[in-house]
Amino acid sequence: MSKTKDRVTIYEVAAAAGVSLATVSRVINNHKNVTPATRKKVEEAIERLDYRPSGLAQALATSKSTNIGVVIPRANYVYISNMLNGLTEAARDRGYMLSIFVTSHNKEEAEAAMNRVITSHVDGAIIFDDELDVGDLQHISSYKVPVIAINNKITADKVGCITFGYENLFRQILNRYFEEGDKKMYFLHVHNAGRLLARIERSFVTTHIEAGRSYAILSSDDSYTKTYVDFLEFFKTTKSGYFLAYRDSLAAAIANAARDSGLRIPEDVEILSIIGTKYANILRPTLSSMFIDMQLVGRKAMQMLSDLMDDKLIQKHHKIESTFVKRDTTMF
C-alpha cells in the first residue's frame, strides 16, 4: 500500500534553509528586507521540499493569525448549521480560517468559551450565544478583539452586532389570528432555549393579555421523540388548539401526534414553527413558519467583522427581519 506524503511545514523550510520562520514568511510575502542570497536559499528550499504556504506563513509576516473565533450554542440545530455555512463561505472568500467554540446554553460554558477565544489569539470573533450578556461581550472587546455579536444588541469601538426582528411580526400574526380564528393558543416553553425564545414568549403573553384572550404555556423538552409522546397523551383530552413551537422538529412532533390521534390539520389543530428552516417546506403537512435566512446572517456577520477589523465598519448595528410563510398547518 502506497504511503501518502505528509504536508511540508514552514518549520521544515526554515530548517532546510538555515533561517528563521519569520525570514521564510518574509520571502513568501515578498518583503524587501531580505538579502538576495537569503532569498535564494529559501526559494530553493521551498522548491526542493515542494512547500505550499499556509495561513501561518502570512500570519508571521503580518502579526495576524487569519483565524476567526466563532462561539455558537450548538452545531446540531439546522439554523445554526445554516449560519455556519454562510460564515464558512464568506471566511473562505476573505482568506480566513474559523475556530468553532461550542456551548450548550449554559452560562459557565459560555464564559469558558469566551476565555478560550481570548487566549487563542484570534484576529476577531463572531459570537452567537444567548447566555452571554452585554458585560461578557464588553469583556472580550477590552482585549482589543473585534467582535460581531449575533442576537445581542451592543455596539462599541470594536463591537458590532446583528439582531433579529421577530417580536413585531409575531404580535401581528397573533393579532390577525384573534380577528379571524377562535382556537386557544398554546406556547411551548423549552427550558434553556435562550433569550430569543424568552422574548417571543413574553410577546405571546403580553399580546394575549392585551387582547383579553385565554392562553396556556406548555413545558416541552427540546426533543422530537419526547414531544411526540407527550402530545399523544395531551390529545387524548384536548381535541383542538393553535400551537406555537420553538422549531421545526417540535412542530413536526405535534403535527404527527395530532394526525395519529385522528385530528385534522389545520381544522382541529394549527401549528406555527417559530424558527423555520428548509424542512418546514419538506415535511408533510408543510409547516407554517417564521423565517430568517441564517446563511445570510453568517455571510453578513463575516463581512461586518472583516470591515470592523480593517476599521471600515460604518453601520455597526444591522437588523434582519423575519418573514411569515403560511403553509398547511395554519388557517390564516
N, C-alpha and C positions, 0 to 999 in steps of 0.2 A: 504494500500500500504506500503510495507516494505521500511525502510529508509536505504540508503546506508551509509556505515561507512566512516567518514572523515579520511583522511590520517593523521597519527600522525606525529608531527613535532619534530625536535630536541629540540625546546624550551620546549615542554611538558615533554620530557625525563629529561631535566636538572632540571625542577621544581619538578618533581616527585622524583628525586634522591637527590635534595637539593645541586646541584653542578652547576658550570658554564658551558656555552656552550662549551668552549674550553676543559674542562675536559671530557665531553661526547665525543667530537671529538677525544681526545687522546685515550680514551678507544676503540672507534670504529676502529681507525687506529693502534691499538696495540703498542702505545708508552709505553716505560718502566717507565717514570717518573710519575706513578700513584700508589698510595699505594694499597695494596691488598684489604683493607676494602672499599676504594672508588670505586675501580674497581668492586667489588661485588655489591655495591649499584646501580651502573649504569647499570650493566648487568641485575640485577633483574628488574629494571625499564624498560629496553628495552624489556625484555621477557614479562613482565606484560602488557605493552602497545602495544605489537606486532609492534614495531617500525621497519621500513625499512630505512636504511641510505640513504641519498641523497647526491648530489654533495656538498651541503653546509657543511656537516659534514667533508668531506675531505678538503674543502677549509679552514675551520677554523684551521686545523692542519698544512696545508702546505703553507698558505698565498697565495694560488692560488684559483681563482674562478671557474676554469674549464669551463669558459664561453668565447666564441669567438664572437666578433662583426663582422657582415657581412654587408657591405654597397653596395647596388645594385640600379640601376636606376629605375627599375620597376619589379614587380614579375609576371606580366601577359604575358610577352613575353615567348614564348616556349623555346628559347635558354637560357634565364635566369633561367627558371624553371629546365631545364636540368642540368645547373651548380649547382643549389641548391640541386638537388638530389644527385649529386656526392659529394658535400660538406657534406650533412647530413650523407650519408653512411660512409664517412671517419671519420667524427667527432664522430659518434657513436662508431666506432671501436676503437677509441682512448680515449673514455670516456669524450668527450667534449660536451657541450651544445652550441647552436647557438642563438644569439640575432640578429634579422634582422632589419636593418635600411634602409628604402626605400626613395629614392629621385625621382624627376621627370625631369631629365635633366635640372636642374636649379641650378646655381652656389650658390645662397644663401641657398637653401635647402641642397645642398651637404655639405656646410660648417657647417650648423647646425647639420647635421647627424654626421659629424666628431666630433663636440663638445660633442654630446650625447655619442659617442663611448668612448671618453676620460673620461667623468665623470661617466660612468657606470662601470669603474674599470674592464674591461675585461682583460684576460691574453694576448690576441692578436687580430689582426683584419685582415680581408680579404676585400679588397676594390676594387669594380668593378664599377666605375662611371666616365664617360667621362668628367664630368665637373670639376673634381679635377685635379690640376696640380702638378708638382713636389714639389713646395713650400708647398702645402697643406699636401702632404704626409710626407715631412720633418718635418712639424709642429707636426703631431701626433707622429712621431718617436722620437721627442725631449722629449716626456713624457715617454720614455723608453717602449712604447708599440710596440712589434714586429708586423710588417705589411708585408703582401704579397699583392702587387698591381697587378691587372689583367688589361691588355691592357694599361699599362702605364710603360714605361721603366725607372726604377730608382732602384738603389741599394745603401745601406749604411750599417752601423753597424747592425741595427735592421730592415732593409728593404730588402725584396727580391721581385721579380716580375715575372709574366708570360706575355709574349707578343704573339701576333698573327701574323702569316705570311700570309698576304693577297695580298699585293700590287704586288709583283713579279709575282705570279701566275696570278693575274688579268691582268697584262700587257701582259703576254704570251697568255692568252685567246683572248685578243683584237687583238694582232698582228697576231695570227693564223687566226682569222676571216678576217682580212684585206687581207690575201693571198687567201682565198677561198670564202669569201662572199662579197656581194655588197650592202646590206641594210644599210641605215643610222641608226646610233646608237643614242638612247635617254637614258639619265641617269635621274632617278627620284631623285630629291633633296627633302629630307624630313627635314623640319625645326626642329632644336634642336634634331637631331638624334645622335649627339655625334661625337667625334673626329675620330673614326674608319671610319665611312661613309665619313667624310670630307676628310680623307687621300685617300680613294679609289676614291672619286670624283676628287681630284687633279690628281691622276694617270690616270683617264679616260681622262681628258682634255689634260694633257701632252702627253699621248700616241697618241691621235688624231692629235695634232699639229705636233708632230714629223713625223707622217706618212702622213701629208697633207690631212687628211680626214675630211669631214664635220661632225658635230655632233650637238646635242641640249641638253640643260638641262631643264627638266620639273619640276616645283614645284608641290609637292604632299603632301597631308595630310597623316598622319600615320593612315589611316582608310581604311578598305576594302570597305565599302559602298560608301564613298566619291570618292575613286579612281575608283571604277567601274562606277559610274555615270559620272565622268569626262572623262573616256576613251570611254564610249558610244558616247559622244559628239565629242571627238577627232577623233574617227574612221569614223565619217561622212565625213571628208575631207581627212584624211590620211589613206591610204589603205595598207601600208607596213612599216616595221621598225623592228629594234632589240632593245628591251627594257631591261634595267638593273634596277631591283627593289631591294630595301633595304632588304626585307624579303619575306617569302613565301606567306603571306596573300595578300600583294600588287601585287606580281607576279600573284597570282590566280585571283585577280580582273582584271588585264589586259587581262589574258587569257580568262576569261569568257566574258568580254566586246568584245573582238575580235571575238569570236565564235558567240556571239549574234548579232554581226554586219555582219555576213556572211563571215568573213575572215578565212583563213585556217592557222593552226599552224602545222608545222613551215614554210610552204611555203610562206605565206604572212607576218606573224608576228612571230618573235622569241623573247624568253623571258629567262633571266637569273636571278635567285634569288641569291643575294649576300650572305646572311646569311641563308643558307639552314638548314632545320630540317627534322625530320622524315616525316613531312607532304609533303615534296617535292615528295616523292615516293608514297604517298597515293592519292594525287589529280589527277584528270584526265583532260587534259593530265598531265602526270608526269612532274615535273619541273626540268630542268637542273639547277644545283646549285653549289655554292661553299660551302664547309662544314668543320666545326671544331667540334670534339666531345666534347661538353661542359660538359658532365658528367665527362670525363677525366680531363678537366680543373679544375672542382670542386675538384675531388679527389687529383689531383696534388697540388692544392693550399693548401689544408688542410695538406697534407704530408709535404710540404715545410714549412708551418707555425709551425707545430709541431717540426720539426727539428730546425727551427730558434729559437723557444722558449727554446729549450734544448742546444743551441749553437753548433748544429751539422750540420747546413746547409752549405755545401761547395760551391755548384753551386747556386748562388743567382739569376741568370737570366736564365729562361727556356723559350724557344720559341717553340710554337706549330704551325706547318704549316697547312694551309688549303689544301684541295684537291678539284679537279673539277670532278663532276659527270654529264656526259652527259645523258640527258633523252629526253623526247619527244618534248620539247619546243625549241630546237635548232637544226640546221642542222649539226653542227660540234662540 
